[in-house]
Amino acid sequence: MHSWATQYRDTLSRGIKNSRAHDKELLKQQNDAARASTALSGADPTQAALWERVCQLCSFVNSAADEVSGGSPVKRAGPKEGRDLQRMRTLLLQLKQNPPIRRG
């Protein structure tokens, strides 16, 4: 019984340690995304670099390689969600290649 309790405490402490490390990494990623979003908010939408960055944040840049290899960068729940994702991907890639022209 004593060895089981010792093993249980060790397993529990490893789990807590791993969970804290994961939470710390997740928080770092969220902060990085927030900083990138703040930087993009003041950008000119006619710049191709803006749409390049948006596509990178959405991981659409490497999606063609994922589709060829059979992997999927996002989880799809059904045909409508897949269709919507494909539309969004197409629109963002078009904006990246041909940014809108500012009028006025």
C-alpha positions in Angstrom: 0.0 0.0 0.0 2.8 2.4 0.8 4.5 1.8 -2.6 1.2 2.5 -4.4 0.8 5.8 -2.5 4.3 6.8 -3.3 3.8 6.0 -7.0 0.5 7.8 -7.0 2.1 11.0 -5.6 4.9 10.8 -8.1 2.5 10.4 -11.0 0.4 13.2 -9.7 3.3 15.6 -9.2 4.6 14.8 -12.8 1.1 15.5 -14.1 0.9 18.8 -12.3 4.4 19.8 -13.6 3.5 18.9 -17.2 0.2 20.7 -16.9 1.9 23.9 -15.7 4.5 23.7 -18.4 1.7 23.3 -21.0 -0.3 26.2 -19.5 2.8 28.4 -19.6 3.4 27.6 -23.3 -0.2 28.1 -24.2 -0.2 31.5 -22.4 3.0 32.5 -24.4 1.3 31.5 -27.7 -1.8 33.5 -26.8 0.3 36.6 -25.9 2.2 36.3 -29.1 -1.0 36.1 -31.1 -2.4 39.1 -29.2 0.7 41.1 -30.0 0.6 40.1 -33.7 -3.1 41.0 -33.8 -2.4 44.4 -32.3 0.4 45.0 -34.8 -2.0 44.1 -37.6 -4.8 46.4 -36.5 -3.0 49.5 -37.6 -1.8 48.1 -40.9 -2.9 49.3 -44.3 -5.2 46.7 -45.9 -3.8 47.5 -49.3 -0.4 46.0 -48.3 0.3 42.5 -49.5 2.5 41.9 -46.4 -0.6 42.3 -44.2 -2.5 39.5 -46.0 0.7 37.3 -46.0 0.8 37.6 -42.2 -2.9 36.8 -41.9 -2.4 33.7 -44.0 0.5 32.7 -41.8 -1.5 33.2 -38.6 -4.3 31.0 -40.1 -1.8 28.4 -41.3 -3.2 28.5 -44.8 0.3 28.9 -46.4 1.2 25.3 -45.9 -2.3 23.8 -46.3 -1.7 22.7 -49.9 1.1 20.4 -48.7 -1.1 19.1 -45.9 -3.9 18.3 -48.4 -1.5 16.4 -50.7 -0.1 14.4 -47.9 -3.6 13.5 -46.7 -3.2 15.5 -43.4 -5.7 18.1 -42.4 -4.5 21.3 -40.7 -7.9 21.8 -39.0 -10.6 19.4 -37.7 -13.7 19.4 -39.9 -17.0 18.5 -38.4 -18.9 18.1 -41.7 -19.3 19.1 -45.3 -20.6 22.6 -44.6 -17.7 23.5 -42.3 -15.2 22.2 -44.8 -16.9 24.2 -47.6 -16.8 27.3 -45.4 -13.2 26.8 -44.5 -12.3 26.4 -48.2 -14.1 29.6 -49.0 -12.3 31.5 -46.3 -9.0 30.0 -47.4 -9.7 31.0 -51.0 -10.6 34.6 -50.0 -7.6 35.1 -47.8 -5.2 33.7 -50.4 -6.8 36.0 -53.1 -6.4 39.0 -50.8 -2.7 38.0 -50.3 -2.1 37.9 -54.0 -4.2 40.9 -54.9 -4.7 43.3 -52.0 -7.6 45.7 -52.3 -7.0 49.1 -53.9 -7.6 52.1 -51.6 -10.0 54.6 -53.2 -10.5 58.1 -52.1 
